[in-house]
Amino acid sequence: MKIEARRIAGFLADPGAVRVVLIHGEDAGLVRERAEALTAAVTAGDPFRLVEIPREQAAKDAGVLAAEAATAALTGGRRLVRVQNATDSLAGAAKEALAGPGPGLVLIEAGELQAKGGLRKLLEAAEAAGVIACYAERGAELAGSIGRSLREMGVIAEPAAVEWLAARLGEDRLVMRRELEKLALYVGPGGRVTEEDAMASLAEGSALDLESALSAAVAGDVALADRALEAAMAEGAHAVQIVRGALRHVQRLHQAAVAVAGGAPVKAAVDGMRPPVFFKVRPAFERALSLWSLPALEQAGAALLEAERRTKTTGLPDETIARSAVLALAREAVRARRG
């Protein structure tokens, strides 16, 4: 059965009598985070209650997961059998585990799986299974996760800081957690995170490199866009994060352009942006407002949506698609400037 978003935290703390749990989705960091939380809850940190089975072994021997789940732990308590990087080839092993005698729990971690694929189809229909989908959080959900994570790290964030962070993090849970840990260290235990703290802490990371790349692209600076994009990728920015970041950037530019079209001065339009435009990229953002028309921004947004679709449905390298999408923005800005 599928575990609804509002029930996930409680389920990870106490999965009850289920025999098999599948945690899957496009956000590998969130998959890992939730798998670690479930593992800790079931095993209570006892290494004798955890056994990890290679995917290849589980696919080859359909009975191995059920057999391991039926084996009592040396120190007592419930045993957890964990398989990572799973594919639909594990459907047979999962079926055996569902029918097994227990009392152990089988945890299967996977990337994005097709809804009609064997593994998801089997487990979503089984009462003795729990299925948790992990996709990038957005909006209020993402802001809530950022706030909770920082509180767990011993600091409190002001609403403006959370808003600024939510606009720049969240496409990859591992990257987000690394940046939040760095921020918590920056302000110190018991500290209060301001928007200025967030900006200063992330100033050297992939978030700002990516923002620099996107700001340069929409302003028509092809060389700077390419260099900053390369730096962002080196810092860990991945293709979907880049394309979605570009889409958000174009949407924010469109928001400011609407204000300018309504008679607002450029400075006032940019001042009114929430979250605010980072001061280091503000000059490029303001230059872009003079280059892009509202129809052109709408066309750019549609092109970026198509680019995101292509990262998931074509055989082309994801990084090639993302780089092409960003540089297409730069070329369009250059044409607008020359026109």
Summary of the structure (lengths in Angstrom):
residues: 339
radius of gyration: 23.1
end to end distance: 56.9
largest distance: 75.1
contacts: 1136
relative contact order: 0.09
helix: 62%
strand: 9%
